[in-house]
Amino acid sequence: MAERLKLYQRVALEIERGIQDGVHQPGSRLPPERDLAEQFNVSRPTIREAIIALEIRQLVEVRHGSGVYVVISPPNIRATAELNVGAFELIEARLMFEGEATALAAAVMTDDELVELKAILGRMEAADPASAIELALDRTFHLMIAQGTKNSLIEQAVEHLWDLRESSPLCRHMFEQARKGGINPRPDEHRRIYDALVARDSDLARSAMRDHLTRVSEDLLVVTELEMIENARKEIGSKRQRLSNGRLAR
């Protein structure tokens, strides 16, 4: 059976086909992000993932203040499915699974598990931001909550989602860019999740987890825009250097 494509992959594949069929000529500008979202009837984050996927594969380039352009001489095209899961798709799944998992954990987590979770949180708060230790503790914190549901399938599902975060090339790229942009785990948001669990308030725990993951999604939207801006700045700087070199050679 053929692998079912993710939503962003289907969009990227359609744009890729448009490039191959000449709908989008080499050097031409793609429609704006908002127009593409309407054309494919998807969200703007999905379009952002599709564009980043195409950019990683060197099929398009993003020019700040101008738009997204088809690369004039693209490399050999690889299958879109190779890029696997995008960060926004992953967070959408985590919102559903981890939100409900946290609500359940608030009702059934043992006092000993809460003591252990508090210790993990304390280490997160003391760790250097963006360090490998803090990133590992971030994962441990979330998996500890999933374990606290006393449901092995929920625990396995949440762990699988965290594994995808590091195994998917597209997802890994986006989170790496976030870290480079200074966006790291926020212990204060994890503290609110912990406090809701200690209070045994399932509604508050669900809300705290969903608020945290929504913020992660919003940060990724910002950082992908910043990445596009930085790429454009490098391009402009390179062009200025070439122009300067040309004047000096005269």
SELOBA-666709 format. One record per residue: residue number from 1; residue in one letter; x, y, z of N, C-alpha, C in turn. Coordinates in Angstrom, 1 decimal, padded with zeros to 4 digits. Layout:
<pts>
<NUM, "A", <X, Y, Z>, <X, Y, Z>, <X, Y, Z>>
...
</pts>
This chain:
<pts>
<1, "M", <000.8, -001.2, 000.0>, <000.0, 000.0, 000.0>, <000.9, 001.3, 000.0>>
<2, "A", <000.5, 002.2, -000.8>, <001.3, 003.5, -000.9>, <001.2, 004.2, 000.4>>
<3, "E", <002.2, 004.9, 000.8>, <002.2, 005.7, 002.1>, <001.3, 006.9, 001.9>>
<4, "R", <000.4, 007.1, 002.9>, <-000.5, 008.2, 002.8>, <000.2, 009.5, 003.1>>
<5, "L", <000.1, 010.5, 002.3>, <000.8, 011.7, 002.5>, <000.2, 012.6, 003.5>>
<6, "K", <001.0, 013.3, 004.3>, <000.5, 014.3, 005.2>, <-000.1, 015.5, 004.4>>
<7, "L", <-000.9, 016.3, 005.1>, <-001.5, 017.4, 004.5>, <-000.5, 018.4, 003.8>>
<8, "Y", <000.5, 018.7, 004.6>, <001.5, 019.7, 004.0>, <002.2, 019.0, 002.9>>
<9, "Q", <002.4, 017.7, 002.9>, <003.1, 017.0, 001.8>, <002.3, 017.0, 000.5>>
<10, "R", <000.9, 016.9, 000.7>, <000.1, 016.9, -000.5>, <000.1, 018.3, -001.1>>
<11, "V", <000.1, 019.3, -000.3>, <000.2, 020.7, -000.8>, <001.6, 020.9, -001.5>>
<12, "A", <002.7, 020.5, -000.8>, <004.0, 020.6, -001.4>, <004.1, 019.8, -002.8>>
<13, "L", <003.4, 018.7, -002.8>, <003.5, 017.8, -004.0>, <002.7, 018.5, -005.2>>
<14, "E", <001.6, 019.2, -004.8>, <000.8, 019.9, -005.8>, <001.6, 021.1, -006.4>>
<15, "I", <002.3, 021.8, -005.5>, <003.1, 022.9, -006.0>, <004.3, 022.4, -006.8>>
<16, "E", <004.9, 021.3, -006.4>, <006.0, 020.7, -007.1>, <005.5, 020.3, -008.5>>
<17, "R", <004.3, 019.7, -008.6>, <003.8, 019.3, -009.9>, <003.5, 020.5, -010.8>>
<18, "G", <003.1, 021.6, -010.1>, <002.9, 022.9, -010.9>, <004.2, 023.4, -011.5>>
<19, "I", <005.3, 023.2, -010.7>, <006.7, 023.5, -011.2>, <007.1, 022.6, -012.4>>
<20, "Q", <006.8, 021.3, -012.2>, <007.2, 020.4, -013.3>, <006.4, 020.6, -014.5>>
<21, "D", <005.1, 021.0, -014.4>, <004.2, 021.1, -015.5>, <004.3, 022.5, -016.1>>
<22, "G", <005.1, 023.4, -015.6>, <005.3, 024.7, -016.1>, <004.3, 025.7, -015.7>>
<23, "V", <003.4, 025.3, -014.8>, <002.4, 026.3, -014.2>, <003.2, 027.4, -013.4>>
<24, "H", <004.2, 027.0, -012.7>, <005.1, 027.9, -012.0>, <006.5, 027.8, -012.7>>
<25, "Q", <006.8, 028.8, -013.5>, <008.0, 028.8, -014.3>, <009.2, 029.1, -013.4>>
<26, "P", <010.4, 028.5, -013.8>, <011.7, 028.8, -013.0>, <011.9, 030.3, -012.9>>
<27, "G", <012.1, 030.8, -011.7>, <012.3, 032.2, -011.5>, <011.0, 033.0, -011.2>>
<28, "S", <009.9, 032.3, -011.4>, <008.6, 033.0, -011.2>, <008.2, 033.0, -009.7>>
<29, "R", <007.4, 033.9, -009.3>, <006.9, 034.0, -007.9>, <005.7, 033.2, -007.7>>
<30, "L", <005.6, 032.5, -006.6>, <004.4, 031.7, -006.2>, <003.4, 032.7, -005.7>>
<31, "P", <002.1, 032.3, -005.7>, <001.1, 033.2, -005.1>, <001.4, 033.4, -003.6>>
<32, "P", <000.9, 034.5, -003.0>, <001.1, 034.8, -001.6>, <000.6, 033.6, -000.7>>
<33, "E", <001.1, 033.6, 000.5>, <000.8, 032.5, 001.4>, <-000.7, 032.4, 001.7>>
<34, "R", <-001.3, 033.6, 001.9>, <-002.8, 033.6, 002.1>, <-003.6, 033.1, 000.9>>
<35, "D", <-003.2, 033.4, -000.3>, <-003.8, 032.9, -001.5>, <-003.7, 031.4, -001.6>>
<36, "L", <-002.5, 030.9, -001.3>, <-002.2, 029.5, -001.4>, <-003.1, 028.8, -000.4>>
<37, "A", <-003.3, 029.3, 000.8>, <-004.1, 028.7, 001.8>, <-005.5, 028.6, 001.3>>
<38, "E", <-006.0, 029.6, 000.7>, <-007.4, 029.6, 000.1>, <-007.5, 028.6, -001.0>>
<39, "Q", <-006.5, 028.6, -001.9>, <-006.5, 027.7, -003.1>, <-006.5, 026.3, -002.7>>
<40, "F", <-005.8, 025.9, -001.6>, <-005.7, 024.5, -001.2>, <-006.6, 024.2, -000.1>>
<41, "N", <-007.3, 025.2, 000.4>, <-008.3, 025.1, 001.5>, <-007.6, 024.5, 002.8>>
<42, "V", <-006.5, 025.0, 003.1>, <-005.8, 024.6, 004.3>, <-005.4, 025.8, 005.1>>
<43, "S", <-004.8, 025.6, 006.3>, <-004.4, 026.7, 007.2>, <-003.0, 027.3, 006.7>>
<44, "R", <-002.7, 028.5, 007.1>, <-001.5, 029.1, 006.8>, <-000.3, 028.3, 007.3>>
<45, "P", <-000.4, 027.8, 008.6>, <000.7, 026.9, 009.0>, <001.0, 025.8, 008.1>>
<46, "T", <000.0, 025.2, 007.5>, <000.2, 024.1, 006.6>, <000.9, 024.6, 005.3>>
<47, "I", <000.6, 025.7, 004.8>, <001.3, 026.3, 003.7>, <002.7, 026.6, 004.1>>
<48, "R", <002.9, 027.1, 005.3>, <004.3, 027.4, 005.8>, <005.1, 026.1, 005.8>>
<49, "E", <004.6, 025.0, 006.3>, <005.3, 023.8, 006.3>, <005.6, 023.3, 004.9>>
<50, "A", <004.7, 023.4, 004.0>, <004.9, 023.0, 002.6>, <006.0, 023.9, 001.9>>
<51, "I", <006.0, 025.2, 002.2>, <007.0, 026.0, 001.6>, <008.4, 025.7, 002.2>>
<52, "I", <008.4, 025.5, 003.5>, <009.7, 025.1, 004.1>, <010.2, 023.8, 003.6>>
<53, "A", <009.3, 022.9, 003.4>, <009.7, 021.6, 002.8>, <010.3, 021.7, 001.4>>
<54, "L", <009.7, 022.6, 000.6>, <010.2, 022.8, -000.7>, <011.5, 023.6, -000.7>>
<55, "E", <011.6, 024.5, 000.3>, <012.9, 025.2, 000.4>, <014.0, 024.3, 000.9>>
<56, "I", <013.8, 023.4, 001.8>, <014.8, 022.5, 002.2>, <015.3, 021.6, 001.0>>
<57, "R", <014.4, 021.3, 000.1>, <014.7, 020.5, -001.0>, <015.2, 021.3, -002.2>>
<58, "Q", <015.4, 022.7, -001.9>, <015.9, 023.6, -002.9>, <015.1, 023.7, -004.2>>
<59, "L", <013.8, 023.6, -004.0>, <012.9, 023.9, -005.2>, <012.4, 025.3, -005.2>>
<60, "V", <012.4, 026.0, -004.1>, <012.0, 027.4, -004.0>, <012.9, 028.1, -003.1>>
<61, "E", <012.9, 029.4, -003.2>, <013.7, 030.3, -002.3>, <012.8, 031.4, -001.9>>
<62, "V", <012.9, 031.8, -000.6>, <012.1, 032.9, 000.0>, <012.8, 034.2, 000.0>>
<63, "R", <012.2, 035.2, -000.5>, <012.8, 036.5, -000.5>, <011.9, 037.5, 000.2>>
<64, "H", <012.4, 037.9, 001.4>, <011.6, 038.8, 002.2>, <011.2, 040.1, 001.5>>
<65, "G", <009.9, 040.4, 001.7>, <009.4, 041.6, 001.1>, <009.1, 041.4, -000.4>>
<66, "S", <009.3, 040.2, -000.9>, <009.1, 040.0, -002.3>, <008.2, 038.8, -002.5>>
<67, "G", <008.6, 037.6, -001.9>, <007.8, 036.4, -002.0>, <008.6, 035.2, -002.1>>
<68, "V", <007.9, 034.1, -002.5>, <008.5, 032.8, -002.7>, <008.7, 032.6, -004.2>>
<69, "Y", <009.9, 032.3, -004.6>, <010.3, 032.1, -006.0>, <010.7, 030.7, -006.3>>
<70, "V", <010.4, 030.2, -007.5>, <010.8, 028.9, -008.0>, <012.3, 029.0, -008.3>>
<71, "V", <013.1, 028.1, -007.9>, <014.5, 028.0, -008.2>, <014.7, 027.8, -009.7>>
<72, "I", <015.6, 028.5, -010.2>, <015.8, 028.5, -011.7>, <016.4, 027.1, -012.1>>
<73, "S", <017.4, 026.6, -011.3>, <018.0, 025.3, -011.6>, <017.8, 024.4, -010.4>>
<74, "P", <016.7, 023.8, -010.2>, <016.5, 022.9, -009.0>, <017.3, 021.6, -009.1>>
<75, "P", <017.6, 021.0, -007.9>, <018.4, 019.8, -007.9>, <017.4, 018.6, -008.3>>
<76, "N", <018.0, 017.4, -008.3>, <017.1, 016.3, -008.6>, <016.0, 016.2, -007.5>>
<77, "I", <014.8, 016.0, -007.9>, <013.7, 016.0, -007.0>, <013.5, 014.7, -006.2>>
<78, "R", <013.5, 014.7, -004.9>, <013.2, 013.5, -004.1>, <011.8, 013.5, -003.7>>
<79, "A", <011.3, 012.3, -003.3>, <009.9, 012.1, -002.9>, <009.6, 013.1, -001.8>>
<80, "T", <008.4, 013.7, -001.9>, <008.0, 014.6, -000.8>, <007.8, 013.9, 000.5>>
<81, "A", <007.4, 012.6, 000.4>, <007.1, 011.9, 001.7>, <008.3, 011.7, 002.5>>
<82, "E", <009.5, 011.8, 001.9>, <010.8, 011.6, 002.7>, <010.9, 012.6, 003.9>>
<83, "L", <010.2, 013.8, 003.7>, <010.4, 014.8, 004.7>, <009.6, 014.5, 006.0>>
<84, "N", <008.6, 013.5, 005.9>, <007.9, 013.0, 007.0>, <007.0, 014.1, 007.6>>
<85, "V", <007.0, 014.2, 009.0>, <006.0, 015.0, 009.7>, <006.5, 016.4, 009.9>>
<86, "G", <005.6, 017.4, 009.7>, <005.9, 018.8, 010.0>, <005.6, 019.2, 011.4>>
<87, "A", <006.3, 020.2, 011.9>, <006.1, 020.6, 013.3>, <004.7, 021.0, 013.6>>
<88, "F", <004.0, 021.8, 012.7>, <002.7, 022.2, 013.1>, <001.7, 021.0, 013.1>>
<89, "E", <001.9, 020.1, 012.2>, <001.1, 018.8, 012.3>, <001.3, 018.1, 013.6>>
<90, "L", <002.6, 018.0, 014.0>, <002.9, 017.3, 015.2>, <002.3, 018.0, 016.4>>
<91, "I", <002.4, 019.3, 016.5>, <001.8, 020.0, 017.6>, <000.3, 019.9, 017.7>>
<92, "E", <-000.3, 019.8, 016.5>, <-001.8, 019.6, 016.5>, <-002.1, 018.3, 017.1>>
<93, "A", <-001.4, 017.3, 016.8>, <-001.6, 015.9, 017.4>, <-001.3, 016.0, 018.9>>
<94, "R", <-000.2, 016.7, 019.3>, <000.1, 016.8, 020.7>, <-000.9, 017.5, 021.5>>
<95, "L", <-001.5, 018.6, 020.9>, <-002.6, 019.3, 021.6>, <-003.7, 018.3, 022.0>>
<96, "M", <-004.1, 017.5, 021.1>, <-005.2, 016.5, 021.3>, <-004.8, 015.5, 022.3>>
<97, "F", <-003.6, 014.8, 022.1>, <-003.2, 013.7, 023.0>, <-002.8, 014.2, 024.3>>
<98, "E", <-001.9, 015.1, 024.3>, <-001.3, 015.5, 025.6>, <-002.3, 016.4, 026.5>>
<99, "G", <-003.1, 017.1, 025.8>, <-004.1, 017.8, 026.5>, <-005.0, 016.9, 027.3>>
<100, "E", <-005.5, 015.9, 026.7>, <-006.4, 014.9, 027.4>, <-005.6, 014.0, 028.3>>
<101, "A", <-004.4, 013.7, 028.0>, <-003.6, 012.9, 028.9>, <-003.3, 013.6, 030.2>>
<102, "T", <-003.1, 014.9, 030.1>, <-002.8, 015.7, 031.3>, <-004.1, 015.8, 032.2>>
<103, "A", <-005.2, 016.0, 031.5>, <-006.5, 016.0, 032.2>, <-006.7, 014.7, 033.0>>
<104, "L", <-006.4, 013.6, 032.4>, <-006.6, 012.3, 033.0>, <-005.5, 012.1, 034.1>>
<105, "A", <-004.3, 012.5, 033.9>, <-003.2, 012.4, 034.9>, <-003.6, 013.2, 036.2>>
<106, "A", <-004.3, 014.3, 036.0>, <-004.7, 015.1, 037.2>, <-005.5, 014.3, 038.1>>
<107, "A", <-006.3, 013.4, 037.6>, <-007.2, 012.6, 038.4>, <-006.5, 011.3, 039.0>>
<108, "V", <-005.5, 010.8, 038.3>, <-005.0, 009.5, 038.7>, <-003.6, 009.4, 039.1>>
<109, "M", <-002.8, 010.5, 038.9>, <-001.4, 010.5, 039.2>, <-001.2, 010.3, 040.7>>
<110, "T", <-000.2, 009.5, 041.1>, <000.0, 009.3, 042.5>, <000.8, 010.4, 043.1>>
<111, "D", <000.8, 010.5, 044.4>, <001.6, 011.6, 045.1>, <003.1, 011.4, 044.9>>
<112, "D", <003.5, 010.2, 044.8>, <004.9, 009.9, 044.6>, <005.3, 010.4, 043.2>>
<113, "E", <004.5, 010.2, 042.2>, <004.7, 010.6, 040.8>, <004.8, 012.1, 040.7>>
<114, "L", <003.9, 012.8, 041.5>, <003.9, 014.3, 041.5>, <005.2, 014.8, 042.2>>
<115, "V", <005.7, 014.1, 043.2>, <007.0, 014.5, 043.8>, <008.1, 014.3, 042.8>>
<116, "E", <008.1, 013.3, 042.0>, <009.1, 013.0, 041.0>, <009.0, 014.1, 039.9>>
<117, "L", <007.8, 014.4, 039.5>, <007.6, 015.5, 038.5>, <008.1, 016.8, 038.9>>
<118, "K", <007.9, 017.1, 040.2>, <008.4, 018.4, 040.8>, <009.9, 018.4, 040.7>>
<119, "A", <010.5, 017.3, 041.0>, <012.0, 017.3, 040.9>, <012.5, 017.5, 039.5>>
<120, "I", <011.8, 017.0, 038.5>, <012.1, 017.2, 037.1>, <012.0, 018.7, 036.8>>
<121, "L", <010.9, 019.2, 037.2>, <010.6, 020.7, 037.0>, <011.7, 021.5, 037.6>>
<122, "G", <012.1, 021.2, 038.8>, <013.1, 022.0, 039.5>, <014.4, 021.9, 038.7>>
<123, "R", <014.8, 020.8, 038.2>, <016.0, 020.7, 037.4>, <015.8, 021.5, 036.1>>
<124, "M", <014.6, 021.5, 035.5>, <014.4, 022.3, 034.3>, <014.6, 023.8, 034.6>>
<125, "E", <014.1, 024.3, 035.7>, <014.2, 025.7, 036.1>, <015.6, 026.1, 036.4>>
<126, "A", <016.4, 025.1, 036.8>, <017.8, 025.4, 037.2>, <018.8, 025.3, 036.0>>
<127, "A", <018.3, 024.6, 034.9>, <019.2, 024.3, 033.8>, <019.4, 025.5, 032.9>>
<128, "D", <020.5, 025.5, 032.2>, <020.8, 026.5, 031.2>, <019.8, 026.5, 030.0>>
<129, "P", <019.2, 027.6, 029.7>, <018.2, 027.6, 028.6>, <018.9, 027.1, 027.3>>
<130, "A", <018.1, 026.2, 026.6>, <018.6, 025.7, 025.3>, <019.7, 024.6, 025.4>>
<131, "S", <020.1, 024.3, 026.6>, <021.1, 023.3, 026.8>, <020.5, 021.9, 026.5>>
<132, "A", <021.3, 020.9, 026.2>, <020.8, 019.6, 025.9>, <020.1, 019.0, 027.1>>
<133, "I", <020.6, 019.4, 028.3>, <020.0, 018.9, 029.6>, <018.5, 019.4, 029.7>>
<134, "E", <018.3, 020.7, 029.4>, <017.0, 021.2, 029.5>, <016.0, 020.6, 028.5>>
<135, "L", <016.5, 020.4, 027.3>, <015.7, 019.8, 026.2>, <015.3, 018.4, 026.6>>
<136, "A", <016.3, 017.6, 027.2>, <016.0, 016.3, 027.6>, <015.0, 016.3, 028.8>>
<137, "L", <015.1, 017.2, 029.7>, <014.2, 017.3, 030.8>, <012.8, 017.7, 030.3>>
<138, "D", <012.7, 018.5, 029.3>, <011.4, 018.9, 028.7>, <010.7, 017.6, 028.3>>
<139, "R", <011.4, 016.8, 027.5>, <010.8, 015.5, 027.1>, <010.4, 014.6, 028.3>>
<140, "T", <011.3, 014.5, 029.3>, <011.0, 013.7, 030.4>, <009.8, 014.2, 031.2>>
<141, "F", <009.6, 015.5, 031.3>, <008.5, 016.1, 032.0>, <007.2, 015.6, 031.4>>
<142, "H", <007.1, 015.8, 030.0>, <005.9, 015.4, 029.3>, <005.6, 013.9, 029.4>>
<143, "L", <006.7, 013.1, 029.2>, <006.5, 011.7, 029.3>, <006.1, 011.2, 030.7>>
<144, "M", <006.6, 011.9, 031.7>, <006.2, 011.5, 033.1>, <004.7, 011.7, 033.3>>
<145, "I", <004.1, 012.8, 032.7>, <002.7, 013.0, 032.8>, <001.9, 011.9, 032.1>>
<146, "A", <002.4, 011.5, 030.8>, <001.8, 010.4, 030.1>, <001.8, 009.1, 030.9>>
<147, "Q", <002.9, 008.9, 031.6>, <003.1, 007.7, 032.4>, <002.1, 007.7, 033.5>>
<148, "G", <001.8, 008.9, 034.0>, <000.9, 009.1, 035.2>, <-000.5, 008.8, 034.9>>
<149, "T", <-000.9, 008.7, 033.6>, <-002.3, 008.3, 033.2>, <-002.6, 006.9, 033.6>>
<150, "K", <-001.6, 006.1, 033.8>, <-001.8, 004.6, 034.0>, <-002.3, 003.9, 032.8>>
<151, "N", <-002.2, 004.5, 031.6>, <-002.6, 003.9, 030.4>, <-001.4, 003.7, 029.5>>
<152, "S", <-001.0, 002.5, 029.2>, <000.2, 002.2, 028.5>, <000.1, 002.7, 027.0>>
<153, "L", <-001.1, 002.6, 026.4>, <-001.3, 003.1, 025.1>, <-001.2, 004.6, 025.0>>
<154, "I", <-001.7, 005.3, 025.9>, <-001.5, 006.8, 026.0>, <000.0, 007.1, 026.1>>
<155, "E", <000.6, 006.4, 027.0>, <002.1, 006.6, 027.2>, <002.9, 006.4, 025.9>>
<156, "Q", <002.5, 005.3, 025.2>, <003.2, 005.0, 024.0>, <003.0, 006.0, 022.9>>
<157, "A", <001.7, 006.5, 022.8>, <001.3, 007.4, 021.8>, <002.1, 008.8, 022.0>>
<158, "V", <002.1, 009.2, 023.2>, <002.8, 010.5, 023.5>, <004.3, 010.3, 023.3>>
<159, "E", <004.9, 009.2, 023.7>, <006.3, 009.0, 023.4>, <006.6, 008.9, 021.9>>
<160, "H", <005.7, 008.3, 021.1>, <005.9, 008.3, 019.7>, <005.9, 009.7, 019.1>>
<161, "L", <005.0, 010.5, 019.6>, <005.0, 011.9, 019.0>, <006.3, 012.6, 019.3>>
<162, "W", <006.9, 012.4, 020.5>, <008.1, 013.0, 020.9>, <009.3, 012.4, 020.0>>
<163, "D", <009.2, 011.1, 019.7>, <010.2, 010.5, 018.8>, <010.2, 011.1, 017.4>>
<164, "L", <009.0, 011.4, 017.0>, <008.8, 012.0, 015.6>, <009.4, 013.4, 015.6>>
<165, "R", <009.4, 014.1, 016.7>, <010.0, 015.4, 016.7>, <011.4, 015.4, 016.3>>
<166, "E", <012.2, 014.4, 016.7>, <013.6, 014.3, 016.4>, <013.9, 013.5, 015.1>>
<167, "S", <013.0, 012.6, 014.7>, <013.3, 011.7, 013.6>, <012.8, 012.3, 012.3>>
<168, "S", <011.8, 013.2, 012.3>, <011.4, 013.8, 011.0>, <012.3, 014.9, 010.6>>
<169, "P", <012.9, 014.9, 009.4>, <013.8, 015.9, 008.9>, <013.2, 017.3, 009.0>>
<170, "L", <011.9, 017.4, 008.5>, <011.3, 018.8, 008.5>, <011.0, 019.3, 009.9>>
<171, "C", <010.5, 018.4, 010.7>, <010.2, 018.8, 012.1>, <011.5, 019.2, 012.8>>
<172, "R", <012.5, 018.4, 012.7>, <013.8, 018.6, 013.3>, <014.3, 020.0, 012.9>>
<173, "H", <014.2, 020.2, 011.6>, <014.7, 021.5, 011.0>, <014.0, 022.7, 011.7>>
<174, "M", <012.7, 022.6, 011.8>, <012.0, 023.8, 012.4>, <012.3, 024.0, 013.8>>
<175, "F", <012.4, 022.9, 014.6>, <012.7, 023.1, 016.0>, <014.2, 023.5, 016.2>>
<176, "E", <015.1, 023.1, 015.3>, <016.5, 023.6, 015.4>, <016.5, 025.1, 015.1>>
<177, "Q", <015.7, 025.5, 014.2>, <015.7, 026.9, 013.9>, <015.1, 027.7, 015.0>>
<178, "A", <014.2, 027.1, 015.7>, <013.6, 027.8, 016.9>, <014.6, 028.0, 018.0>>
<179, "R", <015.4, 026.9, 018.2>, <016.5, 027.1, 019.2>, <017.5, 028.1, 018.8>>
<180, "K", <017.9, 028.1, 017.5>, <018.8, 029.1, 017.1>, <018.3, 030.5, 017.2>>
<181, "G", <016.9, 030.6, 017.1>, <016.3, 031.9, 017.3>, <016.0, 032.3, 018.7>>
<182, "G", <016.5, 031.5, 019.7>, <016.4, 031.8, 021.1>, <015.1, 031.4, 021.7>>
<183, "I", <014.3, 030.5, 021.0>, <013.1, 030.0, 021.5>, <013.3, 028.7, 022.1>>
<184, "N", <013.1, 028.6, 023.4>, <013.5, 027.4, 024.2>, <012.3, 027.0, 025.1>>
<185, "P", <012.4, 025.8, 025.7>, <011.3, 025.4, 026.7>, <011.1, 026.5, 027.8>>
<186, "R", <009.9, 026.7, 028.2>, <009.6, 027.7, 029.2>, <009.2, 027.0, 030.5>>
<187, "P", <010.1, 027.0, 031.5>, <009.7, 026.4, 032.7>, <008.5, 026.9, 033.4>>
<188, "D", <008.2, 028.2, 033.2>, <007.0, 028.8, 033.9>, <005.7, 028.2, 033.4>>
<189, "E", <005.7, 027.9, 032.1>, <004.5, 027.2, 031.5>, <004.4, 025.8, 032.1>>
<190, "H", <005.5, 025.1, 032.2>, <005.5, 023.8, 032.8>, <005.1, 023.8, 034.3>>
<191, "R", <005.5, 024.9, 035.0>, <005.1, 025.1, 036.4>, <003.6, 025.2, 036.5>>
<192, "R", <002.9, 025.9, 035.6>, <001.5, 026.0, 035.6>, <000.8, 024.6, 035.4>>
<193, "I", <001.4, 023.9, 034.5>, <000.9, 022.5, 034.3>, <001.0, 021.7, 035.6>>
<194, "Y", <002.2, 021.8, 036.2>, <002.4, 021.0, 037.4>, <001.4, 021.5, 038.5>>
<195, "D", <001.3, 022.8, 038.7>, <000.4, 023.3, 039.7>, <-001.1, 022.8, 039.5>>
<196, "A", <-001.5, 022.7, 038.3>, <-002.9, 022.2, 038.0>, <-003.0, 020.7, 038.3>>
<197, "L", <-001.9, 020.0, 038.1>, <-001.9, 018.5, 038.4>, <-001.9, 018.3, 039.9>>
<198, "V", <-001.2, 019.1, 040.7>, <-001.2, 019.1, 042.1>, <-002.5, 019.4, 042.7>>
<199, "A", <-003.2, 020.4, 042.0>, <-004.6, 020.7, 042.5>, <-005.6, 019.7, 042.1>>
<200, "R", <-005.2, 018.7, 041.3>, <-006.1, 017.7, 040.9>, <-007.3, 018.3, 040.1>>
<201, "D", <-007.0, 019.3, 039.3>, <-008.0, 020.0, 038.5>, <-007.8, 019.6, 037.1>>
<202, "S", <-008.6, 018.7, 036.6>, <-008.4, 018.2, 035.2>, <-008.7, 019.3, 034.2>>
<203, "D", <-009.7, 020.1, 034.4>, <-009.9, 021.1, 033.4>, <-008.8, 022.1, 033.3>>
<204, "L", <-008.3, 022.5, 034.4>, <-007.2, 023.5, 034.5>, <-005.9, 022.8, 033.9>>
<205, "A", <-005.7, 021.6, 034.2>, <-004.5, 020.9, 033.7>, <-004.6, 020.8, 032.1>>
<206, "R", <-005.7, 020.4, 031.6>, <-005.9, 020.3, 030.2>, <-005.6, 021.7, 029.5>>
<207, "S", <-006.2, 022.7, 030.1>, <-006.0, 024.1, 029.6>, <-004.6, 024.5, 029.6>>
<208, "A", <-003.9, 024.2, 030.7>, <-002.5, 024.6, 030.9>, <-001.6, 024.0, 029.8>>
<209, "M", <-001.8, 022.7, 029.6>, <-001.1, 022.0, 028.6>, <-001.4, 022.5, 027.2>>
<210, "R", <-002.6, 022.7, 026.9>, <-003.0, 023.2, 025.5>, <-002.5, 024.6, 025.3>>
<211, "D", <-002.5, 025.5, 026.4>, <-002.0, 026.8, 026.2>, <-000.5, 026.7, 025.9>>
<212, "H", <000.2, 025.8, 026.6>, <001.7, 025.7, 026.4>, <002.0, 025.3, 025.0>>
<213, "L", <001.3, 024.3, 024.5>, <001.5, 023.8, 023.1>, <001.1, 024.8, 022.1>>
<214, "T", <000.0, 025.5, 022.3>, <-000.4, 026.6, 021.4>, <000.7, 027.7, 021.3>>
<215, "R", <001.3, 028.0, 022.4>, <002.4, 028.9, 022.4>, <003.6, 028.4, 021.6>>
<216, "V", <003.9, 027.1, 021.7>, <005.0, 026.5, 020.9>, <004.7, 026.7, 019.4>>
<217, "S", <003.4, 026.5, 019.0>, <003.1, 026.6, 017.6>, <003.2, 028.1, 017.2>>
<218, "E", <002.8, 029.0, 018.0>, <002.9, 030.4, 017.7>, <004.4, 030.8, 017.6>>
<219, "D", <005.2, 030.3, 018.4>, <006.7, 030.6, 018.4>, <007.3, 030.1, 017.1>>
<220, "L", <006.8, 028.9, 016.6>, <007.3, 028.4, 015.4>, <006.9, 029.2, 014.2>>
<221, "L", <005.7, 029.7, 014.2>, <005.3, 030.6, 013.2>, <006.2, 031.8, 013.1>>
<222, "V", <006.6, 032.4, 014.2>, <007.4, 033.5, 014.3>, <008.8, 033.2, 013.8>>
<223, "V", <009.4, 032.1, 014.2>, <010.8, 031.7, 013.9>, <010.9, 031.4, 012.4>>
<224, "T", <009.9, 030.8, 011.8>, <010.0, 030.4, 010.4>, <009.9, 031.7, 009.6>>
<225, "E", <009.2, 032.7, 010.0>, <009.2, 034.0, 009.4>, <010.6, 034.7, 009.5>>
<226, "L", <011.2, 034.6, 010.7>, <012.5, 035.1, 010.9>, <013.6, 034.4, 010.1>>
<227, "E", <013.4, 033.1, 009.9>, <014.4, 032.4, 009.1>, <014.3, 032.9, 007.6>>
<228, "M", <013.1, 033.1, 007.2>, <012.9, 033.6, 005.8>, <013.5, 035.0, 005.7>>
<229, "I", <013.3, 035.8, 006.7>, <013.9, 037.2, 006.7>, <015.4, 037.1, 006.6>>
<230, "E", <016.0, 036.2, 007.5>, <017.5, 036.1, 007.5>, <018.0, 035.6, 006.2>>
<231, "N", <017.3, 034.6, 005.6>, <017.8, 034.1, 004.3>, <017.8, 035.3, 003.2>>
<232, "A", <016.7, 036.1, 003.3>, <016.6, 037.2, 002.4>, <017.8, 038.2, 002.7>>
<233, "R", <018.1, 038.5, 003.9>, <019.2, 039.4, 004.3>, <020.5, 038.9, 003.7>>
<234, "K", <020.7, 037.6, 003.8>, <022.0, 037.1, 003.3>, <022.1, 037.2, 001.8>>
<235, "E", <020.9, 037.0, 001.1>, <020.9, 037.2, -000.3>, <021.2, 038.6, -000.7>>
<236, "I", <020.5, 039.6, 000.0>, <020.8, 041.0, -000.3>, <022.2, 041.3, 000.0>>
<237, "G", <022.8, 040.9, 001.1>, <024.2, 041.1, 001.4>, <025.1, 040.6, 000.3>>
<238, "S", <024.8, 039.4, -000.2>, <025.6, 038.8, -001.2>, <025.6, 039.7, -002.5>>
<239, "K", <024.4, 040.1, -002.8>, <024.2, 040.9, -004.0>, <025.0, 042.3, -003.9>>
<240, "R", <024.9, 042.9, -002.7>, <025.6, 044.1, -002.5>, <027.1, 043.9, -002.6>>
<241, "Q", <027.6, 042.8, -002.1>, <029.0, 042.5, -002.2>, <029.5, 042.4, -003.6>>
<242, "R", <028.6, 041.7, -004.4>, <029.0, 041.5, -005.8>, <029.0, 042.8, -006.6>>
<243, "L", <028.0, 043.7, -006.2>, <027.9, 045.0, -006.9>, <029.2, 045.8, -006.5>>
<244, "S", <029.5, 045.8, -005.2>, <030.7, 046.5, -004.7>, <032.0, 046.0, -005.4>>
<245, "N", <032.1, 044.7, -005.5>, <033.3, 044.1, -006.2>, <033.3, 044.6, -007.6>>
<246, "G", <032.2, 044.7, -008.2>, <032.1, 045.1, -009.6>, <032.6, 046.5, -009.8>>
<247, "R", <032.2, 047.4, -008.9>, <032.6, 048.8, -009.0>, <034.1, 048.9, -008.7>>
<248, "L", <034.6, 048.1, -007.8>, <036.0, 048.2, -007.5>, <036.9, 047.7, -008.6>>
<249, "A", <036.3, 046.8, -009.4>, <037.1, 046.2, -010.6>, <037.2, 047.2, -011.7>>
<250, "R", <036.4, 048.2, -011.7>, <036.4, 049.1, -012.9>, <037.6, 050.1, -012.9>>
</pts>
